[in-house]
Amino acid sequence: MKRPEVIIVGAGLAGSLLATLLGQRGIKTLVLEARPDPRRHGNKGGRSINLALSTRGRTALARAGLEDQVVADAMPMSARLMHDALGQLTRQPYAKDEQQAILSVGRGLLNATLLESAEQTKSVDVQFEQSVTGVHANGQAVFLGEQSIEADLIVGADGAGSIVRQSLENHGYCQSTTEPLGHSYKELELPPVDGRHALDPAALHIWPRGGEMAIALPNPDGTFTGTLFFADDTFKSLRDPTAARNHLQTHYRSMLSCVPNFEEQWSENPVGFLGTLRVDQWHHGNTVLVGDAAHAIVPFYGQGMNASFEDVRRLDELHASGQTDLPKRLFQERKANADAIAEMALMNFIEMRDHVGDPMFLKRKALERRLGRWMPGLFTPLYDRVSFSNQSYADALRRGRRQDQLLRGLQRLGLAR
């Protein structure tokens, strides 16, 4: 392959979608991925919270002509279904009505779809087991062992542990901080019962317990992916499967009843880290960071993948328009939005963990949905702005705060019933 116009470091979801978009426009693109091909070797990490696809991600996939294919393999979830400690259920639609839904998608299948689409274009070369060791100080080349490869544009799409970002930091062009959530996660698979989903497959299930929680998302094969979100100290205290079973039996009985091989899964499935990555500058020279390499967030708004896909879509649009100084322009446009969704994801963790079982909170949410139906031109719930539109995250957060003040005022007047 001749000197590439674009080098993408990382063949995960963001990198492979960007490669597809560039390849479809005939841009000579080299993708370098340190891992083996996941289509042949599986996902070695084994720790991935189920992905929630919403409007922003669908818009990016539509630009690549892949939306219908991905949606066909997804599971729509139109509501949250809360499980209290007694097993009673409360349903809370995501949108003003249940005609809109977020989609549960499998990471492995989606990554395979994007990689195959990228490779179908003649101008994309995807190379696995190729470990980039850094970026040149001028930001115009990457190092692959002793080899230096130049490109007009270098995109660091290599995740929260990004080598590209670390190299930029080492050169003094950016600084990053990682803020641990203080909670970690562990996944459990809930198998089908008599060939059917063990729980309602049209909802995202939540077990809010104040200080900790569990969720479960449906998969097309009849399973659910359950995820426990416990404080780090709680995971440390549950030293063996017996202690863990007792904890779930006390607090998550209806979930535990759906995991017949609990002890085996608890012992074998790892505990995953949760935190927020903040980077003060995402670019230098021809190099720019996207997705988790620039702004990894906690998963509680289901927007990590969608935000990354939005980065990719805007990068491709700017590139197609002939934008000069593209890395700087992308950073200037996306930084405030990345900060906003990071903040909203942390806010939603508290909401899901502590508030979705609170009667006053549920009344306020019901009023929010009613106002959205009655005054759609004047009042749009924050969740709708984030998940069912392409409105900027920063603007959605500003408007959402104003609307929350209004809702709380109406509630104090006794109008939220």
Protein Blocks (a to p, Z undefined) as FASTA:
>chain_A
ZZdfbdcehjbfklmmmmmmmmmnopacddddfbdcfklnopfklpacdddddfklmmmm
mmnopmmmmmmmpccdfbdcdddfkopacdddfblblkbccddddfklmmmmmmmmmmmp
mkbccdehiacfbdcfklpaccehjbccddfbdcdfebjklmklmmmmmnopaccdddde
hiacdddddddeehiafbdfkbccdddeehiacdddddfkopacddddddfklmmmmmbf
klmmmmmmmmmmmmmmmmmklmmmmmmpccddddddddfbfcehjbccehjllopccfkl
opmmmmmmmmmmmmmmmmmnopahklmmmmmmmmmmmmmmmmmmmmmmmmmmmmmmpmkl
mmmmmmmmmmmmmmmmloccfklmmmmccbdfklmmmmmmmmmmmmmmmmmnopaZZ
